[in-house]
Amino acid sequence: MEVNTEQESIPDLISAEDLTNSSDIGVSEGIVSNIQRFTIHDGPGIRTEVFLKGCPLQCKWCSNPESIKVKPEIGIYTSSCIGIDKCGYCLAVCSECDRGVFYQHDNKIVGIDRQLCTDCFKCVDACPANALKIWGQKRSVADVMKIVLSDTEFYQKSGGGVTISGGEALVQWGFTRAILKECRQHDIHTCLETTLHCNPSILARVFPYTDLVISDIKHMDNSRHKEYTGIGNDLIHRNLIATVEMEKPLIVRIPVIPAHNNSEENIRASAEFIIEKLFNRVIQVQLLPYRQLGVEKYVSLNEDYPMAGLPETDRHAWEKDILNLVGIMQSYGIPAVAGANNKLPS
């Protein structure tokens, strides 16, 4: 089923059920949160990474909260606000200003009532100090490819290409597929970074244009997975198995989160899953350290950082922890490494 790409037809937040029974969010157009050039961590070589909005998971450690909702939304950076008395342009253009759509404190804009906001974004255009930012823009496949093709020389020299990420790239699977297909037509290596929480039928439609898949094992225990991400892990694990069965090159990542999944018991269970269910047919297993990133984005969205109470671990401590867990993985014969900076096997 094809879905109209007009903004009002796009849901505010994708639930697990929405994506499990997924239809296409868009084909020729999609909602893009960012396009980052010259990345080197999400796939081989120098890459252009396209981040799409929309995700059914709500991981407590997520560093990109602006990517969870599909619709574009306003981020507010109060420290950049000139002051209402000196400026006030955002208030002047807002049709809902009289209803108190903006939260104000100490003569500055500090937040927004998202129930009252009509998403016209006139306030963003009016702000001379860039204190207001739009998270997400509607882009066409042609828009994306114009940026992608500008760096073809770097892909060719480094063995790089394009990575589609999120949010969850398969929320907008039709748009994702269209970009990947265009890249294939230009002989550009393609990588899909995905949670794999989707209807399995989507994989059959997107994987033919995908050279490499990157996905996570966040926790082997279903209840713990749901506690920290909002959903269980059964569908994800079934799709990881399907990815291997479809002979797609796969990188597995384990974000190592203190007090969540960094126990020896969970790492051994993850290793056994990789050996027994994935037949160790993985290019690499990357154990990634938890870092408190994206806090300022939560503030801009008037949201609390879910793991604010978790104390920062010093580098020496988490490096020792990660290397210990990597050693456990390697004892199973799994090509495990610490971080995403290691060279991928040929």
N, C-alpha and C positions, 0 to 999 in steps of 0.2 A: 504493500500500500504506500502510495506517495502522499506526502503531507505538504500542504501549502507552506511556502517559505515566508509569508508575511509575518512580521514580528508578533502580532497579536495571537498567532496560532502557536507560537513557541511557548512551552510551559515554563513557569518560573523556576521550578526545581524538579529534577528528574528523580523519581523514586526507583527503588529496586524493581518494583513491579512494572513500571513504565518501560524500563530498558529491557527487562526479561521478555516482555511482549512487544519489543521495539518495532516501530515503524521508522521511516526515514524522516529526519528533521529537515534536511535540505540536500540538494544535489548541486545545482550551479552556484548556490550561495550558502554561506554558513556564518556562525558567530565565532569570531576569532578573538582571543584575549591578547595574544602577542605573537609576533614572528621574530625569532632571534637568529641572527646570522652568526657564522663562525663558532658554533658550539662544537665541543670535542668529547662530551661525556656520554651522550645517548646514541651510541652507534659508532661504527668505525670512521676514521678520517674527520675531515672538516665538514660540518653539516649545517644546514638551515633547519631550524626546529619550529614547527607550527603548532602553537598551543590553542586548542579549541575549548570553548566553554561548555559546561554541563558535566556533572558526575553523579552517579547514584550512591557513591560512597561518601561518607563524611568522617574521614580519618582524623583522629584527634591531633595528630602531629602534622597535618597538612600545612604546607608552606605557601599554598596558592588558593586561599579561600575565595578569591575573586573568580575562580574557575568552576565553582560548584554549581551555581545557578546558570542556566542557559542564557537568559536574557542579559543584555547590557545593563550595567548598574553604575551608580555614581559612587566614587570614592572621595572622601573629604580629608584633606591634609591641612589641619587647623594651623599648624606652624607657619604655613605659607600665606595664610589669610592676612590681607592688609589691614582689615578692620572695617566694620560695618559703617562707622561714621565717616571714614575716609573714602570708602568705595560704595558698597551696597548694591553693585550692579546685579548681582545674582537675585537679590530680593526684588529689584525693580522689574525684572523680566519674568518672574515666576507667577503663574496664574493661581497658584495655591498658597501664595505667601501669607495672605490674610488668615488662612486656616492654620497657620503655624507649622508649615511643612519643614522649615529649617529650625534646628535647635541652636540656640545662641547662648554664649557665655563669655563674659569679659570682652564684649564688643567684637566677638568673632563667631564665625559659623563653626560649630563643633559636631554637627550631625544632621541627619535628615530622617523624617518620618516616611518610611518607604511604602506605607499604606496610602499616604496622601499623594506621594510623588507620582506624576503622570508620565515620567520618563520622556519628556520632551527634550531634555538636555540643553535648553536655552541658557540655563544658569552656567553650564560648563563653557559654552561659547562666550558668555559675557564676562567671565572671570579673567581679569588681566594678570593675575598672579599665579595662575595654574594651581590654585588651591583646590579646585574641583577637577576630577579626572573621570573619564568614562572607561570603565572596565568592560571591554568587549565591543567589537564593531562588526557590522555585517560586511563580509568580503566575498567577492566572487572567486571562482577557481582561477580566472584570468588574473585577478589582482595578486593572488598568492603566487601563481606561476611566474609573474613578471619579476618578483623578488627572488624566487628560487633560481630562475635561469640567469640572473645577473652574476651568480657565483659558480657557474658551471666549470670554469677553469680550476677553481679550488677543489671541487669534487674530483675532477679527473686526476689531479696531481696527488691528492692525498688518499684516494680511495673512499671518499666521503659520499654524501648524498643528502637526503631529506628524511627527517623524522617527524611524524605526526604524533602529538601528545595531547595532554589535557590539563585539568579535567580528565575526562574519559573520551578519547577520540571516537569511540564507537557509539556514543550518544548521537552524534551527527555522522552516522556511518556512511550515508550516501555521499556526503560532501568529502569525507575522508577518502572513500573509494575513488571519487572523481579526481582528487589531487594525486593519489598514488598512481592512478592509471595514466594521467598526463606525464608524471615523472618517468614512468616506464617507457612511454613513447619517445622520451628524450634520453633514454639510456642512463637515467639517474638512479642510483641505488636508493631503495626505500626501506624505511624502518617504521614500525608501528609500536608505540609505547602505550600499553593498555592494561587495565585491571582484569580484563577478560570476563567481566560481569556483564554478559549479554546473551541474547538468544543465540544458541549455537549455529543457527542458520546464517547469521550475519558473517560468521567466520568464513563460510564457504563463498560468500560474495566479495569479501575484502581481501582474503589471503592470496588469491591469484595475482594480485598486484603488490604483494608485500614480500620483500627479500629477507627481512629479519623482524622478529618479534621480541619485545622486552616486556616482561610482566613480573609481578610480585608474588611471593608467598609471605603473607603478613602474619599469619599464625595458623598452626595446624589444628588447634582446638576451635570448634565452630562457635561455641559460646563466647570465648575470649575474642575471637575475630569480630563477632557482632558487637561486643561491648565497646571495642575501640574503633570500629569502622561504620557501625550502623547496620551492617548486613552479615549474613553467614557466609561461609566459604565454599559450600558444596558446589554451586554453579561454577565458581572460579576454578576450583580444582578439576572439575569435569572438562572445562574448556582448556586447561593446561594439558590434560591428557589428549584431548582432541587435536591440539596444536602439534604435539609430537607425532600423533598418528597421521596427521596431514603432512608430516615431514618438513615442517617449517623450522628453520634455524631459530633457536630460542635462547635468550639470556634470561635467567631468573635472578631477581633481586630480592633480598631480605632486608628491609629497613629495620635496623636493630634498635628497638625502643626499650629503654630501661623500665623495669617493673611490668613489662608487657610480654615481650617475646624473646628476651635475651637469656632465657634459662637453657641449661644444657639439655634438659628434657625436650624442649620445643625444637631446638636445633637438630637433635638426633631424629626426632619425628619428621622434621622437614627433609633431612638427608634420606631417611628411609622412603619417604614419598617419592623423592627424585630418583632413587635407585629402583624401587619396586613398581611405581606407576608411570614414571617418565623414562624408565630404562636407562637413566643417566645420559639421555640424548640431549644434553644441553651444552651450548658453547662455553658458558661460564656461569657461575653462581657468584653474585656480587653482594657482599654484606656491607651495608651502608650505615655509617654512624648517624645517630640522631643529633640534629642541631636545631636550636630554637630559631627558625627562620620564618620570615613572613609576618612577624608580629605587627609591624606597622601597617600591613594590609588589613589585618583584622580591625585595627583601630580606625582605619579609613572607612570601613564598612559598619562601624558602630557595633562590632562583635567582640566578645571576649576570646582570648586565645585559650583553647581548651586545655592545654597542658602548662598553663602559667605556673601552677604549683610545683611542677617538676624542676628540681634544682639543676642547673647546668653542671655537667660533668667535665672535669678538666681533661685536656687532650691526652695526657699520659694515661689516665685511667681508662678512657673509652678505647684508645688504641690497643691497650693490653687486653681488654675485654673482646674486642673485635678479632684480634689475632688468635685468641684462644678458641673462639667459635669457628674461625676459619680452619684451624687445625683439626677440630672435630669433623668438619665437613670433609676435609681432605683425607681423613682416616678411612672414609668410605669410598675413596677413589673418585671423589667429585672434584671437578676443576674450580675450586672456590678461591676467591681473592677478597682482599679488603678494599672497599671503595670501587669507584667506577673509572679510575684512571689507568688501570692496567691494560696493556695491549691485548687485543682479542686474538685468540689462536687463528692461524690462517685456515 
